[in-house]
Amino acid sequence: MKVTIDNISIEVEAGTTILNAARMIGGEIVPPAMCYYSKLQGSGGKCRTCLVKVSQGSEKDPRPMPKLVASCRTTVMDGMVVQNITSPEVIEARKGVVEMLLINHPLDCPVCDQAGECHLQDLGYEHGAAKTRYEFDRRTFDKIDIGDKIQLHMTRCILCYRCVFTADQITDHRIHGILNRGDHSEISTYIQKAVDNDFSGNVIDVCPVGALTDKTFRFKNRVWFTKPVEAHRECQTEGCCGKVTLWYKGEDVIRVTGRKDEYGEVEEFICNTCRFDKKKTADWVIEGPRKVSNKSVINSNHYDTLKPLPVVKTNPVLQEANKEQFERETRL
């Protein structure tokens, strides 16, 4: 099937969603996604940040779709024409969606452990408004303890359901879920301190915001002060790939996470033993520094070469001019 997204055409298989077709093309035309997760069945369609405009339904039926559609849940048709960043309507709608997501989100970025790798931060910077029009009190929740490894901040949650799908699909029993309805909906458990499954730590990796964070890393450091290194080990836990990213501060491993792709999705899930119990370099086989996008703040002060390139290249004209300026100031 042939689909055109922002004037770029690509051939895809039947059943491919618009979002995945855009990811095959890559670049700036890929819609943002806060709830969709390619590794989790049934995810998507909740945050509405990936809205796009279908200006031509298909080659057989060229009529446009009457409303903007969620690209993560809409499959392509042969001859479909889609507009994302080329449509002012999409840009304005996405701005409104971001404003809605931020209505009840607290300004915790200065103290949040997710800062620097938060998808909502990126979304707000790229698509959000300069200030909010919301003048009422923000929604609050009573704090609950869901275990000794995972910290829950329900006020930061955007109800993407990723953590619920993760517990459903990669663990043998799910303890937490969405309780209540409407504005009172929240991630919670009926029994506190109950989230202790062997793979429960993966809810931290899939969370796009700072609602679920690692208690063992809590307030220890900022991610842009750490150095991510890829490593692996022979893990005996069934279902664990043993391939991780170690986050170093000096010679100490202060955090272990699953490896993530360019869209912030883990490549393979890891067990709690690898995540929380193996924090010594001797436990791992080091593969090398992790490549970080130059658009990420985590890339700050990280170099692939031992000697960073000079800021100003050697230029004889500049050198002569600097010499004359130095002599003039010396005489004065």
LOSEMI-593271 format. One record per residue (C-alpha): x, y, z. Coordinates in steps of 0.05 Angstrom, whole numbers, plus 5000, padded with zeros to 4 digits. Layout:
<<X Y Z>>
...
END
This chain:
<<5000 5000 5000>>
<<5023 5070 4984>>
<<5013 5126 5033>>
<<5036 5199 5029>>
<<5052 5236 5093>>
<<5071 5309 5088>>
<<5087 5301 5014>>
<<5132 5241 5026>>
<<5108 5174 4998>>
<<5124 5105 5024>>
<<5102 5034 5011>>
<<5077 4997 5073>>
<<5042 4931 5089>>
<<4967 4926 5099>>
<<4946 4939 5171>>
<<5003 4989 5185>>
<<4980 5050 5224>>
<<4994 5121 5201>>
<<5040 5131 5261>>
<<5083 5071 5244>>
<<5085 5090 5171>>
<<5111 5159 5192>>
<<5163 5125 5236>>
<<5187 5086 5176>>
<<5200 5152 5141>>
<<5229 5185 5204>>
<<5248 5257 5218>>
<<5203 5314 5239>>
<<5140 5286 5205>>
<<5132 5232 5259>>
<<5073 5252 5304>>
<<5088 5253 5379>>
<<5057 5197 5420>>
<<5047 5195 5495>>
<<5004 5133 5504>>
<<5021 5089 5444>>
<<5075 5036 5456>>
<<5094 4989 5400>>
<<5112 4933 5448>>
<<5044 4935 5483>>
<<4982 4908 5449>>
<<4921 4953 5454>>
<<4959 5016 5472>>
<<4944 5082 5439>>
<<4884 5126 5426>>
<<4882 5159 5494>>
<<4926 5220 5495>>
<<4907 5248 5426>>
<<4975 5281 5415>>
<<4985 5242 5350>>
<<4925 5273 5315>>
<<4935 5281 5239>>
<<4892 5304 5181>>
<<4873 5255 5127>>
<<4862 5298 5065>>
<<4850 5238 5020>>
<<4821 5173 5047>>
<<4846 5128 4992>>
<<4855 5123 4917>>
<<4786 5091 4908>>
<<4751 5139 4955>>
<<4789 5206 4954>>
<<4742 5241 5002>>
<<4778 5270 5063>>
<<4761 5246 5133>>
<<4715 5297 5166>>
<<4755 5303 5231>>
<<4827 5296 5254>>
<<4844 5223 5271>>
<<4891 5190 5320>>
<<4949 5165 5276>>
<<4966 5109 5326>>
<<4898 5076 5316>>
<<4883 5091 5243>>
<<4908 5042 5191>>
<<4931 5066 5123>>
<<4893 5055 5058>>
<<4923 5051 4989>>
<<4931 5121 4962>>
<<4918 5155 5029>>
<<4945 5226 5037>>
<<4961 5250 5107>>
<<4981 5318 5134>>
<<5018 5327 5199>>
<<5065 5386 5207>>
<<5041 5415 5140>>
<<4971 5426 5168>>
<<4957 5488 5210>>
<<4895 5453 5236>>
<<4936 5396 5264>>
<<4987 5443 5296>>
<<4931 5483 5330>>
<<4895 5420 5354>>
<<4959 5391 5382>>
<<4972 5456 5419>>
<<4903 5448 5451>>
<<4916 5376 5470>>
<<4982 5394 5504>>
<<4946 5450 5542>>
<<4895 5399 5566>>
<<4949 5350 5589>>
<<4983 5405 5628>>
<<4920 5431 5662>>
<<4929 5387 5724>>
<<5003 5372 5716>>
<<5044 5404 5773>>
<<5107 5445 5759>>
<<5152 5392 5790>>
<<5206 5394 5736>>
<<5259 5425 5783>>
<<5252 5366 5832>>
<<5225 5310 5786>>
<<5272 5252 5772>>
<<5243 5247 5701>>
<<5268 5317 5682>>
<<5314 5314 5622>>
<<5281 5252 5593>>
<<5208 5270 5602>>
<<5166 5265 5539>>
<<5116 5316 5566>>
<<5172 5366 5574>>
<<5191 5356 5501>>
<<5118 5359 5479>>
<<5105 5423 5518>>
<<5168 5456 5490>>
<<5153 5437 5418>>
<<5078 5443 5415>>
<<5053 5478 5478>>
<<5028 5549 5490>>
<<5069 5601 5526>>
<<5022 5602 5585>>
<<4959 5568 5608>>
<<4888 5596 5609>>
<<4869 5551 5667>>
<<4853 5591 5730>>
<<4825 5538 5777>>
<<4858 5494 5830>>
<<4895 5434 5803>>
<<4871 5363 5816>>
<<4905 5329 5876>>
<<4907 5258 5902>>
<<4924 5225 5968>>
<<4994 5196 5967>>
<<4998 5120 5971>>
<<5057 5072 5978>>
<<5058 5018 5924>>
<<5123 4985 5945>>
<<5196 4996 5963>>
<<5221 5001 5892>>
<<5171 5045 5855>>
<<5149 5116 5873>>
<<5080 5137 5850>>
<<5063 5211 5839>>
<<4991 5210 5816>>
<<4988 5286 5807>>
<<5037 5278 5749>>
<<4999 5221 5714>>
<<4967 5234 5646>>
<<4928 5168 5646>>
<<4964 5138 5586>>
<<4950 5067 5612>>
<<5020 5043 5592>>
<<5036 5017 5661>>
<<4970 4979 5663>>
<<4983 4945 5596>>
<<5054 4929 5618>>
<<5031 4894 5681>>
<<4977 4857 5642>>
<<5022 4832 5586>>
<<5091 4818 5616>>
<<5075 4799 5688>>
<<5037 4739 5714>>
<<4989 4781 5755>>
<<4969 4854 5755>>
<<4958 4889 5821>>
<<4948 4962 5801>>
<<4899 4994 5753>>
<<4854 5053 5739>>
<<4806 5066 5796>>
<<4745 5112 5795>>
<<4719 5151 5734>>
<<4725 5218 5699>>
<<4765 5271 5734>>
<<4775 5225 5794>>
<<4809 5170 5755>>
<<4876 5149 5784>>
<<4929 5095 5782>>
<<4924 5058 5848>>
<<4920 4991 5884>>
<<4868 4966 5934>>
<<4925 4936 5975>>
<<4984 4982 5989>>
<<5057 4960 5980>>
<<5032 4906 5933>>
<<5069 4920 5868>>
<<5127 4870 5876>>
<<5126 4827 5814>>
<<5192 4805 5782>>
<<5180 4851 5723>>
<<5143 4907 5759>>
<<5201 4956 5749>>
<<5185 4961 5675>>
<<5127 5008 5691>>
<<5181 5059 5707>>
<<5211 5053 5637>>
<<5145 5058 5600>>
<<5118 5118 5639>>
<<5126 5179 5594>>
<<5124 5228 5653>>
<<5148 5228 5725>>
<<5087 5192 5754>>
<<5126 5127 5765>>
<<5199 5134 5784>>
<<5255 5091 5813>>
<<5259 5097 5889>>
<<5331 5073 5889>>
<<5350 5132 5843>>
<<5304 5183 5878>>
<<5337 5252 5884>>
<<5407 5222 5873>>
<<5426 5259 5809>>
<<5404 5292 5745>>
<<5407 5250 5682>>
<<5449 5301 5645>>
<<5504 5294 5698>>
<<5507 5219 5687>>
<<5540 5177 5632>>
<<5497 5122 5600>>
<<5534 5059 5582>>
<<5505 4997 5548>>
<<5518 4930 5581>>
<<5491 4859 5586>>
<<5493 4798 5632>>
<<5470 4726 5631>>
<<5405 4734 5669>>
<<5373 4670 5696>>
<<5303 4701 5702>>
<<5257 4674 5649>>
<<5235 4728 5601>>
<<5291 4777 5618>>
<<5337 4797 5561>>
<<5394 4820 5607>>
<<5410 4879 5561>>
<<5409 4945 5598>>
<<5434 5016 5601>>
<<5478 5031 5662>>
<<5477 5104 5686>>
<<5544 5123 5716>>
<<5563 5180 5762>>
<<5638 5175 5766>>
<<5653 5101 5778>>
<<5586 5086 5811>>
<<5525 5056 5777>>
<<5468 5097 5804>>
<<5412 5071 5759>>
<<5397 5013 5713>>
<<5344 5018 5658>>
<<5322 4980 5597>>
<<5352 5001 5530>>
<<5307 5050 5494>>
<<5300 5067 5420>>
<<5295 5136 5388>>
<<5221 5141 5407>>
<<5234 5126 5481>>
<<5208 5055 5479>>
<<5247 4999 5511>>
<<5275 4949 5462>>
<<5267 4890 5509>>
<<5240 4885 5580>>
<<5285 4869 5640>>
<<5272 4838 5708>>
<<5276 4871 5776>>
<<5340 4833 5793>>
<<5377 4867 5736>>
<<5345 4934 5751>>
<<5351 4940 5826>>
<<5401 4888 5852>>
<<5458 4890 5801>>
<<5490 4958 5810>>
<<5564 4940 5807>>
<<5606 4944 5744>>
<<5632 4873 5759>>
<<5561 4846 5749>>
<<5560 4868 5676>>
<<5596 4860 5610>>
<<5606 4931 5585>>
<<5593 4942 5511>>
<<5608 5017 5507>>
<<5578 5086 5513>>
<<5505 5093 5493>>
<<5492 5138 5433>>
<<5448 5195 5454>>
<<5411 5242 5407>>
<<5444 5310 5401>>
<<5376 5340 5414>>
<<5374 5310 5483>>
<<5399 5347 5545>>
<<5430 5280 5566>>
<<5480 5290 5509>>
<<5508 5352 5545>>
<<5584 5347 5554>>
<<5586 5276 5527>>
<<5634 5264 5470>>
<<5647 5204 5425>>
<<5720 5224 5420>>
<<5768 5233 5478>>
<<5790 5301 5453>>
<<5732 5348 5436>>
<<5740 5388 5372>>
<<5763 5460 5380>>
<<5709 5513 5381>>
<<5746 5558 5332>>
<<5784 5526 5275>>
<<5854 5549 5259>>
<<5849 5611 5215>>
<<5913 5650 5197>>
<<5874 5714 5185>>
<<5842 5711 5254>>
<<5909 5694 5286>>
<<5942 5755 5254>>
<<5885 5801 5273>>
<<5887 5776 5345>>
<<5962 5787 5347>>
<<5955 5859 5323>>
<<5899 5871 5374>>
<<5941 5843 5430>>
<<6001 5887 5411>>
<<5958 5949 5407>>
<<5927 5937 5476>>
<<5996 5922 5505>>
<<6023 5988 5480>>
<<5964 6025 5509>>
END
